[in-house]
Amino acid sequence: MEYEIRTPLSKDELLKLRVGDSVYITGEIFTARDEAHARALEYLEEGKELPFSFEGAVVYHCGPLVKKDGEWRVVSAGPTTSARMNPFTPKILERVTCMAIIGKGGMSDDVVEAMRGKAVYLAFTGGAGALAAQKIRRVKDVIWEDLGMPEAVWIFEVERFGPCIVAIDAHGNSLYR
Amino acid sequence: MDFDLVVSSTVEILRRAHTELPEDVVKAIKNALEREENEIARKNLETILRNIDAANKLKVPMCQDTGIPVFFVEIGREIDLDFDLREAIREGVRRATAEIPLRPNAVHPVTRENSGDNTGLHTPPINIELVEGDRIKIAVMPKGAGSENVSALKMMLPTEVSRIKDFVVETVLKAGGKPCPPIFVGVGIGGTFDGAAKLAKKVLLRNVLDMSEFELELLEAINELNIGPMGLGGKTTALAVLVEMGHCHTASLPVAVNIQCWANRRAEVVLR
């Protein structure tokens, strides 16, 4: 099946997705990799308010290549290896009712379990950075820029971002097993 | 030849490496698409080919992980070099980072502080070899971390020659979808601890369509793993296996496996 999805996510729609389906995303997504995840968890554990929200969000495991020509412009922005986020993701999933992740390479069995009933993992073709950048309409914001270009949190407005393959669904199925 | 020529040539080969894949590499991907039957695998291969076209047309890096640029330089011994070649290449990297642009990936290994221009302690790596002749050849291979991180080196026992193939296949199996398959596999057999790794990396500069019987045998074993493009299944896990050997100590058998993603980016320039 092929689906068009808009953000913020709806749980009902998310539960319909099954491994092997194709998905195109429109709306807001944000990037986060190792250091952004570590800092976000630090904030959450200390009870500090996050400058962005994981609830109903699409988190993109991506360290984009961006350039500032007056405004920020995305040059190339394919997915990074999601396995590095294995230790962080279950702790974040505990705190949300519904979420999606875009990445590449898959995630651990612990994450697959933590995603049950609330989250999906969407695989976008690794290395397809030029193509991904074409689907990003604009950079809405950048948070934690001090982490450096790849590790900062970039908030993108995307249009028909995909094709993404549902590689882990919210029912415990994973194409990586 | 002078400092500025090396700087501008370095920028030029980096630009070419990031925006155009070598013909043999593109051909290997197209051949795989012809053979692949798995629907999801085909979709990924098609996305890869569309991405290569987009990078070409828009003149932007095909992958946001513009890697660490690894240089292999050959210097003809008749050349009279009166400037700092390494510094010229470093300057080229700095300029390319701002101009192309490239993502600043180089960080201090412990403080993790980003240098901002892709240079730093012993970075970029520049391998220099003295050869016959009156030319300098500079080849660059931007190496991304997804594939580099799942590469492996093993000091095997001299009696384990028959286990070399298993080690290569196990390394690819362990890597799964992480290195952005379909991958290219560089294998260094023999030499020393450091030498095997260098052989495994340098061999990735070779034409990927030209494989020996041993290399094809390894390729076949890898493609039976059913990892497939991006780890989502299919028969296209690797596009080529390239092996380089070096004599080693009678008590040693170092084997290195350097994994490269489908974007086997490389470009070179010859200066006289």
Interface residues (C-beta under 8 A of the other chain):
Chain A: G20 S22 E35 C62 G63 P64 L65 K67 V75 S76 A77 G78 T80 T81 A83 K104 G105 G106 A123 T125 G126 G127 A128 G129 A130 L131 A132 A133 Q134 G148 M149 P150 P163 I165 A167 L175 Y176
Chain B: I40 K43 N44 T47 I48 R50 N51 A54 A55 L58 V60 P61 M62 C63 Q64 D65 T66 P101 L102 R103 P104 N105 V107 R112 N114 G144 A145 G146 N149 G176 G177 K178 P179 C180 P229 M230 G231 L232 G233 C261 W262 A263
